Amino acid sequence: MKLTSKDINDLIEFGINEVPNKNLYNSFKSRDFINRQNGNTWRELVSEKSDIELISIYKSLILIEKELEWIGGSVAGAIWIYKIIQERNLDLNYELADFGLRNSENPWIPFGGSYYGKRTISEYFKYNREKSKIKNEKSRAYNLKLDREKGRKFKRANSIAELRKLTKEERENIKIELNDKYKSKTIIERFELIANNEKYPPEYYPTDWSNVSKEEIEKFPLKLVQRLYDKLSTKTRGSWKRFAQELKRIENGK
């Protein structure tokens, strides 16, 4: 069935009257297809209607859809009409949007996006602000994560390069000295030393230091876990690789 000029005029008359015309209500009962027309059809039929008439059509569609339980969803007529209302700058204070929210049970009215919250324009804007805030926070967290990944790969590559400048003999002697110097230190004190070393990677230190149980690693402060994992995030081997995997597990909350 086709939407006609008479339908449009009936909608205008229905919306203009302060008290809904029951006879018009009855005439719309068998014409729910009206609510499922495409946007171009609505534009064509209302293009020459006055602002007042356009607003009447909008309000009528909302009230009739609710009363007669018309099917419309995301293509409901009121949505297309509200787009035209916005294009004509007829709702700068969002009073008509508020009318749609308050008087419709269709979550897609009036803006065409689903909204299931409290049906007022103030609550709608509050919802969008909170949604935007969450989106921005997620975006910021994601960018920080990317920056951290780039930074730790760069720093690790540099520290590995510094380590390779030492001969095998030099590295072994250094590890012996470190073992002797820090034998009385706690596990956390040793790893704070490793985390604070800007020049060399953890592999600079005695390999035995990496042989820490899962239970002991879980006692590390989270910031220490993160700093150590940054230093071991790529190209690790042997016991240091196992240690790095445990750090990653703890950082991810597993």
C-alpha positions as CSV (number, residue, x, y, z in Angstrom):
1,M,0.0,0.0,0.0
2,K,1.1,3.5,-0.7
3,L,1.4,6.6,1.5
4,T,-1.0,9.3,0.1
5,S,-1.4,13.1,0.5
6,K,-4.6,12.3,2.4
7,D,-2.6,10.4,5.0
8,I,-0.3,13.4,5.3
9,N,-3.2,15.8,5.8
10,D,-4.8,13.4,8.3
11,L,-1.6,13.3,10.3
12,I,-1.4,17.1,10.2
13,E,-5.1,17.4,11.5
14,F,-4.4,14.8,14.1
15,G,-1.4,16.7,15.4
16,I,-2.8,20.1,15.4
17,N,-5.8,19.2,17.6
18,E,-5.0,19.4,21.3
19,V,-7.3,16.5,21.9
20,P,-6.6,13.6,19.6
21,N,-9.4,12.8,17.2
22,K,-10.8,9.3,17.9
23,N,-12.2,9.0,14.4
24,L,-8.8,9.6,13.0
25,Y,-7.2,7.1,15.4
26,N,-9.6,4.5,14.0
27,S,-8.8,5.4,10.4
28,F,-5.1,4.7,11.1
29,K,-5.7,1.3,12.7
30,S,-5.4,-0.5,9.4
31,R,-2.7,1.7,7.9
32,D,0.4,0.8,9.9
33,F,2.4,0.6,6.7
34,I,2.6,4.4,7.0
35,N,5.2,4.0,9.7
36,R,7.5,2.0,7.5
37,Q,8.0,4.3,4.5
38,N,11.5,5.2,3.4
39,G,13.1,8.6,3.9
40,N,12.7,9.7,0.3
41,T,9.0,9.1,0.3
42,W,8.6,11.3,3.4
43,R,10.7,14.0,2.0
44,E,8.7,14.1,-1.2
45,L,5.4,14.3,0.5
46,V,6.3,16.9,3.2
47,S,8.7,19.1,1.2
48,E,6.1,21.9,0.7
49,K,4.5,21.6,4.1
50,S,4.9,24.5,6.6
51,D,7.0,24.2,9.7
52,I,3.9,24.0,11.8
53,E,2.5,21.2,9.6
54,L,5.8,19.3,9.7
55,I,5.8,19.4,13.5
56,S,2.2,18.2,13.6
57,I,3.1,15.2,11.4
58,Y,6.0,14.4,13.7
59,K,3.9,14.5,16.9
60,S,1.1,12.5,15.3
61,L,3.4,9.7,14.2
62,I,4.8,9.4,17.7
63,L,1.4,9.3,19.4
64,I,-0.3,7.0,16.9
65,E,2.6,4.6,16.8
66,K,2.4,4.2,20.6
67,E,-1.4,4.1,20.8
68,L,-1.9,1.6,17.9
69,E,1.4,-0.3,18.6
70,W,2.6,0.3,15.1
71,I,5.8,-1.5,14.0
72,G,8.5,1.0,13.0
73,G,11.8,0.4,14.9
74,S,14.7,2.2,13.3
75,V,12.8,3.2,10.2
76,A,9.7,4.7,12.0
77,G,8.2,7.7,10.3
78,A,8.9,10.1,13.2
79,I,12.7,9.5,12.7
80,W,12.6,10.6,9.1
81,I,10.4,13.6,9.9
82,Y,12.7,14.6,12.8
83,K,15.7,14.7,10.5
84,I,13.8,17.2,8.3
85,I,12.9,19.2,11.4
86,Q,16.6,19.4,12.3
87,E,17.5,20.4,8.8
88,R,15.1,23.3,9.1
89,N,16.5,24.3,12.5
90,L,13.1,23.9,14.1
91,D,14.4,22.2,17.3
92,L,17.4,24.2,18.5
93,N,16.3,23.8,22.1
94,Y,15.5,20.1,21.7
95,E,11.9,20.4,22.9
96,L,10.6,18.3,20.1
97,A,13.3,15.7,20.7
98,D,12.2,15.6,24.3
99,F,8.6,15.2,23.2
100,G,9.7,12.1,21.2
101,L,11.6,10.6,24.0
102,R,8.8,11.1,26.6
103,N,6.0,10.0,24.4
104,S,7.5,7.0,22.5
105,E,8.4,3.5,23.5
106,N,10.4,3.1,20.4
107,P,14.1,3.3,21.4
108,W,15.1,4.6,18.0
109,I,12.9,7.8,18.2
110,P,13.8,10.6,17.6
111,F,17.4,10.5,16.6
112,G,17.5,7.1,14.8
113,G,20.0,5.6,17.3
114,S,18.8,3.1,19.9
115,Y,18.5,4.5,23.4
116,Y,17.0,2.5,26.3
117,G,17.7,4.9,29.2
118,K,15.4,7.3,30.9
119,R,13.3,8.9,28.3
120,T,14.1,12.6,28.6
121,I,16.4,14.8,26.5
122,S,18.5,15.7,29.6
123,E,19.1,12.0,30.4
124,Y,19.8,11.3,26.7
125,F,22.5,14.0,26.6
126,K,23.9,12.7,30.0
127,Y,24.1,9.2,28.6
128,N,25.9,10.4,25.5
129,R,28.4,12.4,27.6
130,E,29.2,9.4,29.7
131,K,29.4,7.2,26.6
132,S,31.8,9.7,25.0
133,K,33.9,9.8,28.2
134,I,34.2,6.0,28.3
135,K,35.1,6.0,24.6
136,N,37.8,8.6,25.1
137,E,39.2,6.8,28.1
138,K,39.4,3.6,26.1
139,S,41.1,5.4,23.2
140,R,43.5,7.1,25.6
141,A,44.3,3.7,27.3
142,Y,44.8,2.1,24.0
143,N,47.2,4.8,22.8
144,L,49.1,4.7,26.0
145,K,49.5,0.9,25.5
146,L,50.8,1.4,22.0
147,D,53.2,4.0,23.2
148,R,54.4,1.7,26.0
149,E,54.9,-1.2,23.6
150,K,56.9,1.0,21.2
151,G,58.9,2.5,24.0
152,R,59.8,-0.8,25.7
153,K,60.9,-2.4,22.4
154,F,63.1,0.6,21.6
155,K,64.7,0.6,25.1
156,R,65.2,-3.2,25.2
157,A,66.9,-3.1,21.8
158,N,69.3,-0.4,23.1
159,S,70.0,-2.2,26.4
160,I,70.7,-5.5,24.5
161,A,73.1,-3.6,22.3
162,E,74.9,-2.2,25.3
163,L,75.2,-5.7,26.8
164,R,76.7,-7.1,23.6
165,K,79.5,-4.6,23.9
166,L,80.8,-6.6,26.9
167,T,83.0,-9.6,26.3
168,K,81.8,-13.0,27.6
169,E,84.6,-12.8,30.3
170,E,83.5,-9.3,31.4
171,R,79.9,-10.4,31.7
172,E,80.8,-13.5,33.8
173,N,83.0,-11.4,36.1
174,I,80.3,-8.8,36.6
175,K,77.8,-11.5,37.5
176,I,80.2,-12.9,40.1
177,E,80.7,-9.5,41.6
178,L,77.0,-8.8,41.7
179,N,76.2,-12.1,43.3
180,D,78.7,-11.4,46.1
181,K,77.6,-7.8,46.5
182,Y,73.9,-8.5,46.7
183,K,73.8,-11.9,48.4
184,S,72.3,-10.4,51.5
185,K,69.6,-8.4,49.7
186,T,66.0,-9.5,49.4
187,I,64.5,-10.7,46.1
188,I,62.5,-7.5,45.7
189,E,65.6,-5.3,46.4
190,R,67.5,-7.2,43.6
191,F,64.8,-6.7,41.1
192,E,64.4,-3.0,42.0
193,L,68.1,-2.8,41.1
194,I,67.4,-4.4,37.7
195,A,64.3,-2.2,37.1
196,N,66.3,0.9,37.8
197,N,69.2,0.1,35.5
198,E,68.6,2.3,32.4
199,K,71.6,1.0,30.5
200,Y,71.6,-2.8,30.7
201,P,68.8,-5.4,30.4
202,P,68.1,-8.0,33.1
203,E,70.4,-10.5,31.4
204,Y,73.3,-8.3,32.7
205,Y,72.6,-9.8,36.1
206,P,73.2,-13.3,37.4
207,T,71.0,-15.8,35.7
208,D,70.2,-17.4,39.1
209,W,68.3,-14.3,40.0
210,S,65.6,-15.2,37.5
211,N,64.9,-18.5,39.2
212,V,62.1,-17.1,41.3
213,S,58.9,-19.1,42.1
214,K,55.5,-17.9,40.9
215,E,54.5,-17.3,44.5
216,E,57.4,-14.9,45.1
217,I,56.8,-13.0,41.8
218,E,53.1,-12.6,42.8
219,K,54.4,-10.6,45.9
220,F,56.1,-8.0,43.7
221,P,54.4,-4.6,43.6
222,L,52.5,-4.2,40.3
223,K,54.6,-1.2,39.2
224,L,57.7,-3.3,39.6
225,V,56.1,-6.1,37.6
226,Q,55.3,-3.7,34.8
227,R,58.8,-2.1,34.7
228,L,60.5,-5.5,34.7
229,Y,58.2,-6.9,32.0
230,D,59.0,-3.8,29.9
231,K,62.6,-4.8,30.1
232,L,61.9,-8.4,29.1
233,S,59.1,-8.1,26.7
234,T,60.9,-9.3,23.6
235,K,63.6,-11.7,22.6
236,T,64.1,-13.4,26.0
237,R,65.5,-16.9,26.5
238,G,65.8,-19.6,29.1
239,S,64.9,-18.8,32.6
240,W,64.5,-15.1,31.9
241,K,61.8,-16.0,29.3
242,R,60.0,-18.0,31.9
243,F,60.3,-15.1,34.3
244,A,59.0,-12.7,31.7
245,Q,56.0,-14.9,31.0
246,E,55.1,-14.9,34.7
247,L,55.4,-11.1,34.8
248,K,53.0,-10.9,31.8
249,R,50.5,-13.2,33.5
250,I,50.5,-11.1,36.7
251,E,50.2,-7.8,34.8
252,N,47.2,-9.2,32.8
253,G,45.6,-10.2,36.1
254,K,45.5,-13.9,35.3
